[in-house]
Amino acid sequence: MPPTGPRAVLSAAPPWTYFIGSAVFHYLGPAFAVLLFTRLAPLGVAALRIWSAALVLALWRRPWRILARLDAGGRRTIIAWGAVLAAMNVCFYLAIARVPLGTVAAIEFLPVIVLAALGARTARNLAALVAAVGGVYVLTGIRLAGEPLGLVFAFANAVLFAAYIVLAHRTARRLRGISGIDGLAAAMLIACVFVAPMGVGQAAPALIDPVTLAAGIGVGICSSVIPYVCDQLAMARMARSTYALLVALLPATATVIGIVVLRQFPSLAELAGVGLVVLSVALHREFRTPPAEEKATLLQEGKTKCDM
């Protein structure tokens, strides 16, 4: 009898379904955050996002136990991931407070192109990458409109987002003894410490405003808990280059979220860009090592260890 229950369902679902969940909530939460800026400063919203996500994940996964179980290398990875999460969220909110969400989405994609290109080992995947880049360009027009300081934060967020993918993928695939979600919970706990000096004063007004506090917690759950958990479920069974290319869906998702939440309707050119992005995802195929080659590699590694 096949296994049943929540874990069996999660294991049976294709990894791309988790990415779709991540893509939807990746910009749904920030769209609500833009509306929240009338009540709270961007740094306050960023801090509430991280703290509320850390609280939910702490109650669910008890990350202090994970940190105690890790070796020194594992702790360094988690601490680095937590620092990146804190800095990335701060830069992202400072950017979308000054620059249109679609522009931030386009800039956020640019460093990820490099990660996708590193894994594009076939002509088909290179064609997919070209279609993805063209789709993002058409979709957004790469219009660097807005305040110069906002663009600085947007580019900083883009670099940090690429670092997030690398560290999150390393945790999901390489850290032994813990799951990717456990690593996420531990990293989010570390992020609380890093964001505290910048966010305490900015988030303080929410403590006397129940509506703002509830909205901030909602943004944290929508922006950090749901998409980051989906990321880990996807990364556990997906090559980093494949995940990096699928990130091309994010600007398309931002367009849809902009229509629904912010009433930002795209032009025909932008809709064509969405089509190119979807085409790139359809073209891409994950590179897999041939079984014979993989077996030979494993045998060689075993022989090397024996010799040592």
JODA-V939748 format. One record per backbone hydrogen bond with DSSP energy under -1.0 kcal/mol. NH is the residue of the N-H (numbers start at 1). CO is the residue of the C=O. E is the energy in kcal/mol with one decimal. If there is no record, write none. Layout:
((NH & CO & E) (NH & CO & E))
//
This chain:
((9 & 5 & -2.1) (10 & 6 & -2.5) (11 & 7 & -2.3) (12 & 8 & -1.9) (13 & 9 & -1.5) (17 & 14 & -1.3) (19 & 15 & -1.4) (20 & 16 & -2.0) (21 & 17 & -1.8) (22 & 18 & -2.3) (23 & 19 & -3.1) (24 & 20 & -2.4) (25 & 21 & -1.9) (26 & 22 & -1.9) (28 & 24 & -1.3) (29 & 25 & -1.5) (31 & 27 & -1.9) (32 & 28 & -1.7) (33 & 29 & -2.0) (34 & 30 & -2.2) (35 & 31 & -1.2) (36 & 32 & -1.3) (39 & 36 & -2.2) (40 & 36 & -1.7) (45 & 41 & -2.1) (46 & 42 & -2.6) (47 & 43 & -2.3) (48 & 44 & -2.4) (49 & 45 & -2.4) (50 & 46 & -2.1) (51 & 47 & -2.8) (52 & 48 & -2.5) (53 & 49 & -1.9) (54 & 50 & -2.6) (55 & 51 & -2.2) (56 & 52 & -2.2) (57 & 53 & -2.6) (58 & 54 & -2.4) (59 & 55 & -2.3) (60 & 56 & -1.5) (61 & 57 & -3.3) (62 & 58 & -1.9) (65 & 62 & -1.5) (67 & 63 & -2.3) (68 & 64 & -1.6) (69 & 65 & -1.1) (70 & 66 & -1.2) (75 & 71 & -2.3) (76 & 72 & -2.1) (77 & 73 & -1.9) (78 & 74 & -2.2) (79 & 75 & -2.8) (80 & 76 & -2.5) (81 & 77 & -2.4) (82 & 78 & -2.6) (83 & 79 & -2.4) (84 & 80 & -2.3) (85 & 81 & -2.6) (86 & 82 & -2.2) (87 & 83 & -2.5) (88 & 84 & -3.1) (89 & 85 & -2.2) (90 & 86 & -2.0) (91 & 87 & -2.6) (92 & 88 & -2.5) (93 & 89 & -2.2) (94 & 90 & -2.2) (95 & 91 & -1.7) (96 & 92 & -2.6) (97 & 93 & -1.1) (98 & 95 & -1.9) (99 & 95 & -2.8) (104 & 100 & -2.0) (105 & 101 & -2.2) (106 & 102 & -1.9) (107 & 103 & -2.5) (108 & 104 & -2.5) (109 & 105 & -1.1) (113 & 109 & -1.1) (113 & 110 & -1.0) (116 & 112 & -2.3) (117 & 113 & -2.7) (118 & 114 & -2.1) (121 & 119 & -1.6) (126 & 122 & -2.1) (127 & 123 & -2.2) (128 & 124 & -2.0) (129 & 125 & -2.2) (130 & 126 & -2.3) (131 & 127 & -2.3) (132 & 128 & -2.2) (133 & 129 & -2.6) (134 & 130 & -2.6) (135 & 131 & -2.5) (136 & 132 & -2.4) (137 & 133 & -2.3) (138 & 134 & -2.6) (139 & 135 & -2.8) (140 & 136 & -2.1) (141 & 137 & -2.9) (143 & 140 & -1.0) (144 & 142 & -1.0) (145 & 143 & -2.5) (151 & 147 & -1.6) (152 & 148 & -1.9) (153 & 149 & -2.1) (154 & 150 & -2.1) (155 & 151 & -2.6) (156 & 152 & -2.3) (157 & 153 & -2.6) (158 & 154 & -1.8) (159 & 155 & -2.1) (160 & 156 & -2.2) (161 & 157 & -2.2) (162 & 158 & -1.8) (163 & 159 & -1.9) (164 & 160 & -2.4) (165 & 161 & -2.0) (166 & 162 & -1.9) (167 & 163 & -2.6) (168 & 164 & -2.9) (169 & 165 & -2.3) (170 & 166 & -2.1) (171 & 167 & -2.2) (172 & 168 & -2.4) (173 & 169 & -1.9) (174 & 170 & -2.6) (183 & 179 & -2.2) (184 & 180 & -2.2) (185 & 181 & -2.3) (186 & 182 & -2.1) (187 & 183 & -2.6) (188 & 184 & -2.6) (189 & 185 & -1.6) (190 & 186 & -1.9) (191 & 187 & -2.4) (192 & 188 & -1.4) (194 & 190 & -1.6) (195 & 191 & -2.3) (196 & 192 & -1.2) (199 & 195 & -2.3) (200 & 196 & -2.1) (203 & 199 & -2.5) (204 & 200 & -1.1) (206 & 203 & -1.6) (207 & 204 & -1.9) (208 & 205 & -1.1) (209 & 206 & -1.1) (213 & 209 & -2.5) (214 & 210 & -2.6) (215 & 211 & -2.4) (216 & 212 & -2.6) (217 & 213 & -2.2) (218 & 214 & -2.3) (219 & 215 & -2.4) (220 & 216 & -2.0) (221 & 217 & -2.2) (222 & 218 & -2.6) (223 & 219 & -2.7) (224 & 220 & -2.3) (225 & 220 & -1.5) (226 & 221 & -2.3) (228 & 224 & -1.2) (229 & 225 & -2.1) (230 & 226 & -2.2) (231 & 227 & -2.3) (232 & 228 & -2.0) (233 & 229 & -2.1) (234 & 230 & -2.1) (235 & 231 & -3.3) (236 & 232 & -1.7) (237 & 234 & -1.5) (238 & 235 & -1.1) (243 & 239 & -2.4) (244 & 240 & -2.7) (245 & 241 & -1.9) (246 & 242 & -2.3) (247 & 243 & -1.2) (248 & 245 & -2.3) (249 & 246 & -2.6) (250 & 247 & -2.0) (253 & 249 & -2.8) (254 & 250 & -2.8) (255 & 251 & -1.7) (256 & 252 & -1.8) (257 & 253 & -2.9) (258 & 254 & -2.5) (259 & 255 & -1.7) (260 & 256 & -2.2) (261 & 257 & -3.1) (264 & 258 & -2.5) (271 & 267 & -1.9) (272 & 268 & -2.0) (273 & 269 & -1.9) (274 & 270 & -1.9) (275 & 271 & -1.8) (276 & 272 & -2.0) (277 & 273 & -2.2) (278 & 274 & -2.4) (279 & 275 & -2.2) (280 & 276 & -2.2) (281 & 277 & -1.8) (282 & 278 & -2.0) (283 & 279 & -2.1) (284 & 280 & -1.8) (294 & 290 & -2.9) (295 & 291 & -2.7) (296 & 292 & -2.3) (297 & 293 & -2.3) (298 & 294 & -2.3) (299 & 295 & -2.4) (300 & 296 & -2.3) (301 & 297 & -2.4) (302 & 298 & -2.3) (303 & 299 & -2.3) (304 & 300 & -2.4) (305 & 301 & -2.1) (306 & 302 & -2.1) (307 & 303 & -2.6) (308 & 304 & -2.0))
//
